[in-house]
């Protein structure tokens, strides 16, 4: 699975406005609504918040991967946000989050969801990748940097 196949420039935001976790979820979901990738904003938000209630998706080192499953999507979808100032997220290392990958999957098709999370984890282990994402000044640059590593 290639993350660059799931993302497009219109679901990447390089200057997130959110200051906290509760704000960033609707901000990224809005990108998915505008691009017709989800058909029920409230259901998508509920799926993300329900998963978050089970434990933080702030995995540390400035990264969060909020994810959930709901029938509001016809197929696996994702959005990506970058925050220069950092987001208070309750991450496992108590540090602010700067890169947020949001993934929403169909509830009855776990394979692509797991593959997507694994690909995000793989990319984030590449030395310097996180810093290259933070340095990107446009959604196109973010997408190009992801594609270059795949």
KEPADO-816413 format. One line per field, with one value per residue: z, y, x of N, C-alpha, C, O, CB in turn; residue in three letters. Coordinates in steps of 0.05 Angstrom, whole numbers, plus 5000, padded with zeros to 4 digits. Last residue first. Glycine has a CB too. Layout:
REM residues N
nc3 = c(Z; ...) .
nc2 = c(Y; ...) .
nc1 = c(X; ...) .
cac3 = c(Z; ...) .
cac2 = c(Y; ...) .
cac1 = c(X; ...) .
cc3 = c(Z; ...) .
cc2 = c(Y; ...) .
cc1 = c(X; ...) .
oc3 = c(Z; ...) .
oc2 = c(Y; ...) .
oc1 = c(X; ...) .
cbc3 = c(Z; ...) .
cbc2 = c(Y; ...) .
cbc1 = c(X; ...) .
code = c(ala; ...) .
This chain:
REM residues 150
nc3 = c(4983; 4985; 4947; 4969; 5010; 4980; 4951; 4994; 5011; 4964; 4962; 5008; 5026; 5052; 5096; 5145; 5163; 5128; 5144; 5195; 5183; 5155; 5182; 5172; 5176; 5207; 5179; 5144; 5180; 5197; 5149; 5140; 5183; 5169; 5121; 5139; 5170; 5129; 5094; 5133; 5152; 5136; 5163; 5170; 5131; 5163; 5165; 5194; 5197; 5222; 5241; 5270; 5320; 5388; 5449; 5497; 5526; 5503; 5485; 5482; 5488; 5454; 5431; 5374; 5341; 5304; 5256; 5239; 5187; 5169; 5124; 5116; 5082; 5074; 5048; 5022; 5038; 5104; 5143; 5173; 5206; 5249; 5259; 5285; 5292; 5303; 5314; 5335; 5368; 5397; 5403; 5387; 5401; 5411; 5476; 5484; 5477; 5456; 5403; 5384; 5390; 5355; 5306; 5306; 5310; 5261; 5227; 5243; 5228; 5171; 5124; 5080; 5056; 5010; 4989; 5003; 5048; 5084; 5091; 5116; 5163; 5189; 5207; 5244; 5281; 5304; 5327; 5374; 5410; 5413; 5401; 5364; 5293; 5243; 5203; 5150; 5112; 5098; 5050; 5014; 4966; 4947; 4974; 4994; 4976; 4949; 4988; 5014; 4984; 5000) .
nc2 = c(5124; 5172; 5203; 5209; 5245; 5289; 5301; 5315; 5362; 5393; 5400; 5430; 5467; 5466; 5421; 5411; 5366; 5328; 5328; 5307; 5255; 5235; 5226; 5156; 5125; 5118; 5136; 5094; 5055; 5080; 5081; 5025; 5010; 5037; 5009; 4957; 4965; 4981; 4936; 4898; 4906; 4917; 4936; 4992; 5029; 5081; 5137; 5171; 5225; 5245; 5302; 5331; 5353; 5354; 5364; 5310; 5264; 5216; 5203; 5264; 5304; 5347; 5410; 5419; 5466; 5504; 5477; 5420; 5386; 5330; 5290; 5236; 5180; 5120; 5061; 5073; 5099; 5120; 5113; 5068; 5069; 5070; 5110; 5148; 5191; 5192; 5240; 5261; 5279; 5234; 5197; 5182; 5194; 5167; 5144; 5102; 5102; 5151; 5144; 5117; 5158; 5197; 5172; 5164; 5217; 5237; 5206; 5222; 5277; 5273; 5230; 5215; 5228; 5250; 5300; 5341; 5361; 5318; 5321; 5370; 5360; 5327; 5365; 5393; 5354; 5343; 5390; 5400; 5363; 5374; 5444; 5483; 5487; 5500; 5475; 5481; 5442; 5391; 5350; 5341; 5363; 5330; 5265; 5196; 5145; 5142; 5153; 5105; 5044; 4976) .
nc1 = c(5167; 5193; 5167; 5116; 5128; 5144; 5098; 5064; 5090; 5087; 5031; 5020; 5080; 5128; 5161; 5184; 5157; 5178; 5231; 5226; 5208; 5255; 5303; 5301; 5239; 5196; 5153; 5144; 5123; 5076; 5048; 5044; 5011; 4964; 4953; 4944; 4898; 4863; 4861; 4835; 4783; 4725; 4681; 4685; 4732; 4770; 4810; 4864; 4908; 4968; 4999; 5054; 5062; 5044; 5082; 5092; 5080; 5088; 5037; 4997; 4960; 4962; 4969; 5009; 5052; 5065; 5059; 5027; 4996; 4955; 4921; 4875; 4845; 4805; 4777; 4710; 4667; 4650; 4615; 4620; 4684; 4739; 4799; 4854; 4909; 4968; 5019; 5084; 5125; 5143; 5081; 5031; 4969; 4925; 4907; 4850; 4796; 4784; 4798; 4754; 4716; 4736; 4729; 4673; 4655; 4672; 4639; 4589; 4590; 4597; 4587; 4615; 4681; 4700; 4689; 4721; 4698; 4707; 4762; 4767; 4739; 4774; 4811; 4778; 4760; 4813; 4832; 4803; 4820; 4876; 4890; 4895; 4889; 4906; 4959; 4986; 4981; 4938; 4910; 4872; 4889; 4930; 4916; 4926; 4930; 4977; 5014; 5017; 5010; 5017) .
cac3 = c(4979; 5004; 4944; 4945; 5017; 4999; 4937; 4977; 5029; 4975; 4940; 5006; 5011; 5053; 5071; 5129; 5177; 5127; 5117; 5192; 5199; 5142; 5171; 5184; 5157; 5217; 5201; 5134; 5165; 5217; 5162; 5121; 5181; 5194; 5121; 5120; 5183; 5152; 5085; 5120; 5168; 5119; 5156; 5193; 5132; 5147; 5171; 5177; 5204; 5201; 5247; 5246; 5297; 5363; 5429; 5480; 5536; 5514; 5505; 5470; 5508; 5444; 5456; 5384; 5358; 5333; 5262; 5257; 5199; 5177; 5138; 5114; 5100; 5067; 5065; 5022; 5019; 5082; 5130; 5147; 5205; 5229; 5267; 5265; 5299; 5281; 5322; 5315; 5351; 5378; 5412; 5391; 5400; 5386; 5458; 5489; 5485; 5484; 5420; 5385; 5404; 5384; 5314; 5302; 5331; 5286; 5225; 5246; 5256; 5188; 5150; 5076; 5077; 5018; 4986; 4980; 5025; 5076; 5079; 5090; 5144; 5178; 5187; 5223; 5262; 5291; 5302; 5350; 5405; 5400; 5417; 5386; 5319; 5261; 5220; 5172; 5123; 5108; 5066; 5041; 4979; 4958; 4951; 4999; 4993; 4934; 4968; 5027; 4983; 5000) .
cac2 = c(5099; 5151; 5198; 5192; 5219; 5277; 5293; 5292; 5340; 5386; 5386; 5403; 5464; 5491; 5425; 5433; 5392; 5335; 5336; 5335; 5273; 5238; 5252; 5179; 5133; 5107; 5153; 5119; 5050; 5073; 5106; 5042; 4999; 5044; 5038; 4962; 4956; 4998; 4961; 4894; 4914; 4912; 4908; 4974; 5015; 5057; 5127; 5149; 5215; 5228; 5286; 5316; 5370; 5339; 5372; 5331; 5290; 5229; 5186; 5243; 5283; 5323; 5395; 5415; 5443; 5512; 5488; 5443; 5394; 5358; 5295; 5264; 5192; 5147; 5073; 5059; 5077; 5119; 5139; 5064; 5076; 5056; 5098; 5131; 5185; 5178; 5228; 5248; 5298; 5247; 5208; 5161; 5210; 5160; 5165; 5108; 5077; 5146; 5160; 5104; 5132; 5203; 5180; 5141; 5198; 5248; 5204; 5194; 5269; 5287; 5237; 5225; 5218; 5224; 5278; 5325; 5378; 5325; 5297; 5366; 5379; 5315; 5346; 5407; 5366; 5322; 5380; 5418; 5365; 5349; 5420; 5484; 5475; 5522; 5470; 5501; 5447; 5419; 5356; 5330; 5375; 5357; 5284; 5225; 5152; 5136; 5173; 5127; 5069; 5000) .
cac1 = c(5153; 5202; 5196; 5120; 5118; 5163; 5122; 5058; 5086; 5113; 5045; 5010; 5055; 5113; 5146; 5195; 5154; 5149; 5225; 5235; 5192; 5229; 5298; 5315; 5261; 5221; 5163; 5154; 5148; 5097; 5054; 5059; 5038; 4978; 4958; 4966; 4923; 4867; 4873; 4861; 4806; 4748; 4681; 4685; 4706; 4766; 4783; 4855; 4882; 4957; 4976; 5045; 5065; 5043; 5063; 5102; 5071; 5112; 5049; 5014; 4961; 4949; 4967; 4982; 5047; 5066; 5085; 5024; 5021; 4958; 4946; 4882; 4864; 4812; 4797; 4736; 4663; 4669; 4614; 4608; 4655; 4724; 4773; 4841; 4881; 4955; 4994; 5067; 5111; 5161; 5106; 5050; 4993; 4938; 4917; 4878; 4809; 4777; 4816; 4780; 4712; 4736; 4756; 4692; 4649; 4682; 4669; 4596; 4586; 4617; 4574; 4588; 4663; 4711; 4669; 4730; 4700; 4680; 4751; 4781; 4729; 4750; 4819; 4793; 4741; 4796; 4845; 4800; 4792; 4866; 4886; 4914; 4882; 4899; 4936; 4985; 5007; 4939; 4935; 4868; 4866; 4936; 4918; 4926; 4907; 4953; 5010; 5003; 5024; 5000) .
cc3 = c(4958; 4999; 4962; 4941; 4993; 5008; 4956; 4962; 5013; 4994; 4950; 4984; 5012; 5039; 5074; 5103; 5160; 5140; 5114; 5164; 5195; 5156; 5158; 5168; 5169; 5199; 5214; 5156; 5155; 5202; 5182; 5134; 5162; 5194; 5146; 5120; 5165; 5165; 5108; 5111; 5154; 5132; 5138; 5187; 5156; 5149; 5151; 5185; 5184; 5210; 5221; 5254; 5271; 5340; 5403; 5460; 5521; 5525; 5517; 5492; 5496; 5465; 5451; 5411; 5370; 5351; 5292; 5264; 5215; 5191; 5144; 5130; 5095; 5089; 5056; 5041; 5016; 5064; 5107; 5132; 5176; 5230; 5243; 5277; 5277; 5290; 5298; 5328; 5332; 5358; 5390; 5400; 5407; 5381; 5433; 5468; 5492; 5495; 5450; 5403; 5406; 5400; 5345; 5312; 5330; 5309; 5251; 5245; 5261; 5217; 5169; 5101; 5073; 5041; 4992; 4975; 4999; 5049; 5070; 5075; 5116; 5158; 5174; 5201; 5239; 5272; 5289; 5325; 5381; 5393; 5401; 5403; 5339; 5290; 5239; 5188; 5146; 5122; 5073; 5058; 5006; 4974; 4964; 4972; 4996; 4950; 4950; 5007; 4995; 5000) .
cc2 = c(5082; 5125; 5175; 5185; 5200; 5249; 5279; 5282; 5314; 5362; 5377; 5387; 5435; 5490; 5450; 5439; 5416; 5362; 5343; 5345; 5302; 5258; 5256; 5205; 5158; 5115; 5143; 5136; 5076; 5069; 5101; 5069; 5016; 5034; 5046; 4992; 4962; 4991; 4980; 4920; 4913; 4921; 4900; 4945; 4995; 5046; 5104; 5140; 5193; 5218; 5271; 5298; 5357; 5359; 5356; 5339; 5314; 5257; 5198; 5227; 5258; 5301; 5371; 5400; 5443; 5488; 5494; 5453; 5420; 5362; 5325; 5268; 5222; 5159; 5101; 5074; 5060; 5095; 5140; 5091; 5073; 5064; 5084; 5119; 5168; 5171; 5215; 5237; 5287; 5265; 5220; 5171; 5192; 5178; 5153; 5127; 5080; 5120; 5156; 5118; 5118; 5177; 5184; 5148; 5174; 5229; 5215; 5191; 5240; 5277; 5247; 5233; 5230; 5211; 5251; 5301; 5363; 5341; 5301; 5342; 5376; 5334; 5332; 5388; 5381; 5335; 5359; 5406; 5382; 5351; 5397; 5459; 5478; 5512; 5493; 5497; 5468; 5424; 5386; 5332; 5362; 5369; 5311; 5240; 5182; 5144; 5168; 5149; 5091; 5025) .
cc1 = c(5166; 5188; 5206; 5149; 5123; 5154; 5142; 5082; 5081; 5110; 5073; 5025; 5046; 5086; 5128; 5180; 5164; 5145; 5195; 5229; 5200; 5211; 5271; 5310; 5275; 5245; 5188; 5166; 5160; 5124; 5077; 5067; 5055; 5007; 4973; 4973; 4947; 4894; 4880; 4874; 4833; 4774; 4705; 4688; 4707; 4738; 4778; 4827; 4873; 4930; 4966; 5022; 5055; 5045; 5066; 5081; 5082; 5106; 5075; 5028; 4976; 4947; 4950; 4984; 5019; 5063; 5087; 5052; 5017; 4985; 4948; 4907; 4866; 4830; 4804; 4755; 4688; 4663; 4634; 4606; 4646; 4695; 4761; 4816; 4868; 4926; 4981; 5041; 5091; 5147; 5122; 5078; 5016; 4962; 4930; 4889; 4838; 4789; 4810; 4799; 4739; 4732; 4757; 4720; 4668; 4678; 4682; 4627; 4595; 4614; 4595; 4573; 4636; 4696; 4681; 4712; 4707; 4681; 4722; 4769; 4742; 4737; 4795; 4801; 4755; 4776; 4828; 4810; 4785; 4837; 4875; 4912; 4904; 4894; 4931; 4960; 5008; 4965; 4934; 4893; 4858; 4913; 4923; 4925; 4904; 4928; 4986; 4997; 5006; 5017) .
oc3 = c(4952; 5011; 4955; 4933; 4997; 5012; 4948; 4960; 5019; 4993; 4944; 4987; 5016; 5039; 5095; 5090; 5162; 5129; 5100; 5160; 5191; 5144; 5150; 5144; 5174; 5206; 5229; 5153; 5158; 5212; 5183; 5130; 5168; 5203; 5144; 5118; 5175; 5171; 5107; 5119; 5162; 5125; 5126; 5204; 5161; 5167; 5127; 5209; 5159; 5231; 5202; 5272; 5252; 5341; 5398; 5453; 5531; 5533; 5540; 5515; 5500; 5461; 5445; 5413; 5375; 5375; 5304; 5277; 5204; 5204; 5127; 5148; 5073; 5111; 5032; 5050; 5009; 5073; 5092; 5109; 5157; 5251; 5221; 5301; 5253; 5295; 5275; 5350; 5314; 5335; 5366; 5405; 5431; 5359; 5434; 5445; 5505; 5519; 5467; 5418; 5427; 5422; 5358; 5326; 5350; 5325; 5262; 5260; 5282; 5229; 5182; 5100; 5063; 5046; 4981; 4959; 4977; 5031; 5050; 5051; 5096; 5138; 5150; 5177; 5216; 5249; 5264; 5303; 5368; 5371; 5379; 5419; 5333; 5308; 5249; 5187; 5160; 5142; 5056; 5078; 5019; 4993; 4988; 4951; 4999; 4938; 4938; 5009; 4988; 5014) .
oc2 = c(5061; 5104; 5162; 5162; 5178; 5232; 5260; 5258; 5294; 5343; 5354; 5363; 5417; 5509; 5455; 5459; 5438; 5378; 5361; 5369; 5319; 5275; 5279; 5206; 5178; 5110; 5157; 5148; 5081; 5078; 5117; 5079; 5020; 5047; 5061; 4999; 4970; 5009; 4995; 4926; 4927; 4941; 4879; 4929; 4983; 5054; 5107; 5135; 5198; 5205; 5284; 5281; 5371; 5380; 5344; 5323; 5337; 5271; 5190; 5237; 5235; 5281; 5373; 5380; 5464; 5490; 5489; 5439; 5439; 5345; 5342; 5252; 5232; 5149; 5106; 5096; 5037; 5074; 5160; 5091; 5075; 5065; 5085; 5117; 5174; 5148; 5225; 5227; 5301; 5267; 5216; 5155; 5186; 5179; 5132; 5127; 5063; 5116; 5157; 5105; 5107; 5174; 5175; 5132; 5164; 5225; 5202; 5176; 5234; 5271; 5232; 5241; 5253; 5187; 5231; 5283; 5371; 5335; 5290; 5342; 5379; 5325; 5327; 5395; 5382; 5327; 5356; 5410; 5379; 5343; 5400; 5453; 5476; 5528; 5505; 5513; 5471; 5411; 5403; 5317; 5370; 5384; 5314; 5230; 5193; 5148; 5186; 5162; 5095; 5027) .
oc1 = c(5156; 5197; 5225; 5156; 5134; 5171; 5156; 5087; 5094; 5127; 5081; 5030; 5062; 5071; 5116; 5184; 5153; 5130; 5188; 5224; 5183; 5199; 5265; 5314; 5262; 5268; 5201; 5187; 5184; 5145; 5096; 5089; 5079; 5025; 4992; 4997; 4968; 4910; 4900; 4897; 4852; 4785; 4705; 4698; 4728; 4723; 4781; 4822; 4875; 4929; 4957; 5025; 5049; 5033; 5087; 5063; 5082; 5124; 5082; 5030; 4968; 4933; 4926; 4998; 5007; 5070; 5108; 5067; 5005; 4996; 4943; 4914; 4861; 4831; 4808; 4749; 4686; 4656; 4634; 4595; 4661; 4683; 4770; 4812; 4871; 4920; 4983; 5042; 5082; 5155; 5116; 5096; 5021; 4974; 4943; 4880; 4850; 4792; 4828; 4814; 4745; 4744; 4775; 4732; 4677; 4696; 4700; 4638; 4607; 4635; 4609; 4550; 4633; 4697; 4671; 4718; 4701; 4666; 4713; 4765; 4728; 4726; 4795; 4798; 4745; 4776; 4829; 4799; 4764; 4829; 4865; 4931; 4928; 4894; 4950; 4941; 5028; 4971; 4930; 4896; 4839; 4918; 4920; 4932; 4882; 4907; 4975; 4976; 4983; 5037) .
cbc3 = c(4972; 5032; 4949; 4920; 5023; 5024; 4925; 4957; 5048; 4990; 4915; 5000; 4982; 5042; 5066; 5122; 5204; 5142; 5096; 5198; 5229; 5139; 5150; 5184; 5128; 5220; 5222; 5120; 5141; 5233; 5178; 5096; 5171; 5218; 5119; 5092; 5189; 5172; 5065; 5097; 5193; 5091; 5143; 5209; 5105; 5156; 5168; 5178; 5205; 5193; 5258; 5233; 5294; 5361; 5422; 5466; 5565; 5493; 5493; 5450; 5517; 5421; 5479; 5364; 5380; 5338; 5246; 5282; 5178; 5196; 5121; 5125; 5098; 5064; 5067; 4993; 4991; 5092; 5150; 5149; 5215; 5233; 5278; 5257; 5304; 5274; 5335; 5302; 5336; 5363; 5427; 5366; 5420; 5362; 5473; 5489; 5462; 5486; 5413; 5356; 5389; 5391; 5300; 5273; 5329; 5292; 5201; 5224; 5264; 5187; 5161; 5060; 5106; 5026; 4958; 4983; 5029; 5098; 5099; 5094; 5154; 5201; 5198; 5235; 5276; 5313; 5309; 5355; 5429; 5419; 5441; 5404; 5316; 5250; 5236; 5160; 5102; 5127; 5049; 5039; 4961; 4935; 4933; 5015; 5020; 4928; 4950; 5051; 4954; 5024) .
cbc2 = c(5104; 5161; 5223; 5206; 5220; 5295; 5319; 5298; 5345; 5409; 5405; 5403; 5474; 5513; 5401; 5426; 5392; 5313; 5314; 5337; 5265; 5211; 5257; 5173; 5139; 5077; 5154; 5135; 5032; 5048; 5117; 5046; 4970; 5032; 5053; 4953; 4926; 4995; 4975; 4876; 4898; 4926; 4900; 4978; 4999; 5036; 5150; 5125; 5238; 5204; 5304; 5300; 5377; 5322; 5402; 5322; 5293; 5231; 5159; 5255; 5274; 5313; 5414; 5399; 5442; 5533; 5514; 5436; 5397; 5366; 5286; 5283; 5178; 5165; 5055; 5057; 5088; 5118; 5161; 5052; 5105; 5025; 5119; 5108; 5211; 5152; 5250; 5225; 5314; 5225; 5188; 5146; 5235; 5161; 5182; 5082; 5056; 5144; 5190; 5102; 5115; 5222; 5206; 5133; 5188; 5275; 5221; 5177; 5273; 5317; 5212; 5205; 5223; 5228; 5278; 5316; 5400; 5342; 5274; 5361; 5408; 5309; 5324; 5421; 5386; 5306; 5369; 5444; 5376; 5325; 5426; 5508; 5446; 5536; 5444; 5530; 5456; 5426; 5349; 5300; 5375; 5375; 5283; 5234; 5140; 5106; 5176; 5138; 5077; 5000) .
cbc1 = c(5124; 5197; 5212; 5109; 5088; 5166; 5135; 5035; 5061; 5126; 5049; 4980; 5058; 5129; 5128; 5224; 5168; 5133; 5233; 5265; 5193; 5215; 5319; 5345; 5249; 5219; 5141; 5132; 5142; 5090; 5029; 5043; 5037; 4963; 4931; 4958; 4921; 4844; 4854; 4858; 4807; 4744; 4656; 4660; 4700; 4786; 4761; 4876; 4861; 4976; 4953; 5069; 5094; 5017; 5066; 5128; 5079; 5133; 5056; 5034; 4932; 4963; 4955; 4964; 5068; 5045; 5090; 5008; 5044; 4936; 4970; 4858; 4891; 4787; 4822; 4748; 4655; 4699; 4619; 4581; 4650; 4727; 4754; 4861; 4865; 4970; 4974; 5082; 5131; 5177; 5122; 5054; 4992; 4918; 4937; 4895; 4806; 4746; 4813; 4792; 4691; 4713; 4764; 4693; 4620; 4669; 4679; 4583; 4557; 4613; 4559; 4572; 4674; 4740; 4659; 4759; 4721; 4666; 4751; 4811; 4733; 4729; 4838; 4818; 4723; 4782; 4872; 4813; 4777; 4870; 4869; 4909; 4874; 4874; 4940; 4986; 5026; 4914; 4961; 4858; 4842; 4944; 4892; 4951; 4910; 4952; 5035; 5019; 5032; 4981) .
code = c(unk; unk; unk; unk; unk; unk; unk; unk; unk; unk; unk; unk; unk; unk; unk; unk; unk; unk; unk; unk; unk; unk; unk; unk; unk; unk; unk; unk; unk; unk; unk; unk; unk; unk; unk; unk; unk; unk; unk; unk; unk; unk; unk; unk; unk; unk; unk; unk; unk; unk; unk; unk; unk; unk; unk; unk; unk; unk; unk; unk; unk; unk; unk; unk; unk; unk; unk; unk; unk; unk; unk; unk; unk; unk; unk; unk; unk; unk; unk; unk; unk; unk; unk; unk; unk; unk; unk; unk; unk; unk; unk; unk; unk; unk; unk; unk; unk; unk; unk; unk; unk; unk; unk; unk; unk; unk; unk; unk; unk; unk; unk; unk; unk; unk; unk; unk; unk; unk; unk; unk; unk; unk; unk; unk; unk; unk; unk; unk; unk; unk; unk; unk; unk; unk; unk; unk; unk; unk; unk; unk; unk; unk; unk; unk; unk; unk; unk; unk; unk; unk) .
